[in-house]
């Protein structure tokens, strides 16, 4: 579940998803 989240974050280019993964 974390992998797809990072992919979306990379596409959007926002560290907001990184915080959620943590």
Number of C-alpha atoms within 10 A of each C-alpha: 6 11 9 9 14 19 12 12 15 13 9 11 11 12 11 11 17 13 8 10 11 6
